[in-house]
Amino acid sequence: MVKKAFSYVILLAVFGQLLSCASLKQTSAPKLSDYVNPNIGSVHSRWFFYTPAAVPFGMAKLGASTNGSYGNKQGWEAVGYEDNHSSIEGFPVFHEFQVGGVMLMPVVGKLKTMPGTLEQPETGYRSPFKKENEHATSGYYSVVLDKYNAKVELTATDHVGFQRYTFPKSDESYILFDIGNQLGESGAIKDAYIKLVDETTIEGYVITKPEYVKKYQPDAEVNMYFYAKLSRPATEVKVFKRGEQPVSQKEIKGVGACMAVAYKTSANEQITVKIGQSYTSVENAKLNYNTEAVSMNFDTAKRQALSRWNEALGRIKVEGGTHNDKVKFYTGLYHALLGRGLASDVNGAYPKNDGTVGQIALDQNKRPEYKYYNSDAIWGGSWNLTQLWALVYPEYYSDWVQSQLLVYKETGWLGDGIANSKYVSGVGTNFTSLAIAAAYNCGIRDFDYNLGYEAAFKNETVGKNRPAGAGKLDVGAFVKRGYCPYIPSDDYFITKQEEGSVFGASHTLEYSYSSFAVAQFAKHLGKESDYQLLSKMASNWENLFDPEMKFMRPRTSDGNFLKNFKPLAAWEGFQEGNAMQYTFYVPHEPGKLINKIGQETFNNRLDSIFVLSQNDTFGGGKTVNAFAGVHALYNHGNQPNLHISWLFNFSGKPYLTQKWVRTICNEFYGTEGLHGYGYGQDEDQGQLGAWYVMAGIGLFDVKGLTQIDPKFQIGSPLFSRIEIKLNKEYHKGDKFVIEAENNSPGNIYVQSVFNNGKKQNSISIPFADVVNGGKLKLTMDSKPNNDLKL
């Protein structure tokens, strides 16, 4: 018995050691968030780009600001955080398109009341920092501030931002609340207020007038509210306005309002601030805080944030490829899940267009039936975001649609973009109707789709009494004439020209595409007369095709083609592009376009464009500017070009799509602060990142999933195995697997295609086949297979 017992003990010990080793192996295995590097592409990035301390699609989006206080004259310039800057002015909690405010900063020593400049950080409260002391991933950020020898850590829940400061020993430690000053894209401050309610509670608000909101709704405002809890009572409270002397007082109101709470700290003492956020009221900011964070500490919030990111990122798991491929892939996916953030409260309250507070209906558990989200314009999103949402995150796509319909129900028009329900039209083409139609065509139908169709049809066909913020101001001319006349103007962002536009040619092409999408929606719903009207409008692009030059060419109000036409002339009839780029803008009828140009001419021209564009990194070269590539032959850094490399699938040479898409992934995209999305190009809330994700898995639809039975075209996956987890509430399947046998950097060409075990010569796959679950198996080689066709 003793011998048996001894043997049993030995077995237990060995088993325990094996378990321990397995646990260690599991713990040390890389998490998907380990591949996320938010600093990639952050040189010359937009205000909403750099918010590592956030959860997917959250309201609380925290990050460091290096130049967010510098202003934003036109409302869209790059400002906020740049990887090449060496000092930090604070840590804002609101980051959205046209929305920015409430910046905190730990300070040690004499209290200064100006942020200072990048060139002279010593003149203000900003602090230098070293890059080796900065860490950022999806859901967490930390940095050591050299001036103060203080560590800052950031994380978040949906509505609550967490900031934890580790102070040195000091009799003069402060937490500064900079509330009443412009940040990022917020625009001028109209009013601000901050108050110490009790020894650990601070609350307030800031009311802003963003430039894009002013352009479309001059009297409208964007409001931000907060309710903050300190982990320790302050020893003293001071208030001031930037540049003025601090005074001991518990509240301050007006432009420039700031507050500093003072502490005596011991070495390595930690103080945490938890900030409940809302766009509707201080009371709802408090409710959001009490619901999500009242009993939660920083470390728990951090663990939850990382867990949520790994779940969201883990809906697409990839194997094979290089380490940098995975870094670019999951960082791109991170950016796609970061933009267009939550704007409703836990109780369903949301900001309405008229400035009042609306209420989303509650379910039987007294929870909002859906969430409301802010949104930049969805221009170009059909070639990245909406494809990704439809496939992997349909629940978010549904909420996004319902958010747009809230604005429609209130105002009678779809917004081209919305900031707290205020119109922020941006480019002015309003593809919201296209995105709604694509959602329905993909089987996402748990919204009021009859109302959605009403809104979409009106968006495509009605120009009368159209507000500037709804975009498509020249859509009446498009419907009546069959094209939008080009009317020259020095104002590229002109908002009111119903008879035509400085961007008349690109508008004609874009409205043709969105008309096609809504036509398919109409066909689905049995609205035959609408379908016929919209289908005719979908071919209006033909009215701009010059058969002699074989280019899209602007027409003027007299019906004639533009004289002295130059295909590479940027901004001349074409928004953020030129005729060379926009000639390929017929995603819904590519076959017609190829026939008009001629298949051989089409392929030779397009292939030559990519050969030459490779020398300019497929865009603006190394010029750091959002519009660096608008004069180029091809510009991957901007929306109108993002389908072009996939057009070879329709012109009989799919292997050229495989070649050039793979090359763009390798060379346009990088893993550095400067070379991330081109060089200083414009990553509009995850669009370029989402494009890389779709290219990386080898599935893409030039038509943007807008046809009745959408299909993906198959490209050259970057990875040997891709597993996509499907949402069973929307899709029939559990998962869809893509295997690319013999895949490598040299083996980029598809040799054979097996869809659920059945061989096919087509390089397309129905969207339904993917979301019903199954397997797509590809074999790869270094030489093309010319027998594979669409």
ABEGO torsion letter per residue (X at the ends): XAAAAAAAAAAAAAAAAAAAAAAAAAAABBBAAAABBAABGABGBBAAABBABBBBGBABBBBBBAAAAAEBAAGABBBGBBAABABBAEBBABBBBGBBEGBBBBBBEBBBABAEBAABAAABABBBBBAAABBBBBGBBBBBBAAAGBBBBBBBBAABBBBBBBBBBBABBBBBBBAABBBEAAEBBABBBBBBABAABBBEBBBBBBAAAAAABAABBBBBBBBBBBABBBABBBBBBBGBBBBBBABBBEBGBBBBBBBBBBBGBBBBBBBBBBAABAAAAAAAAAAAAAABBAAAAAAAAAAAAAAAAAABBBBEEBAAAAAAAAAAAAAAAABGBBABBAAGBBBBAAGBBBBBBBBAAGBBABBBBBBBBABGAAABAAAAAAAABAAAAAAAAAAAAAAAAAAGBBBABBBGGBBBAEAGAGAAAAAAAAAAAAGBAABBAAAAAAAAAAAAABABGBBAAAEGAAAAAAAAAGBBBBBBBABAABABBAAEBAAAAAAAAAAAAAAAAAAAAAAAAGBAAAAAAAAAAAAAAAAABBAAAGBBBBBBAAGBBBBGBBAABBGBGBBGBBAAAAAABBAABAAAAAAAAEAAAAAAAAAAAAAAAAAAGGBAEABBBAAAAAABABBAABAAAAAAAAAAAAAGBAAAAAAAAAAAAAAABBABAABABEBGBBBBGGAAAAAAAAAAAGBBBAAGGABABBBBBBBBBABABBBBBBBAAABABABBBBBBBGBBAABABBABBBBGGBBBABABBBAAAAAAEEBBBBBBBABBBAABBX
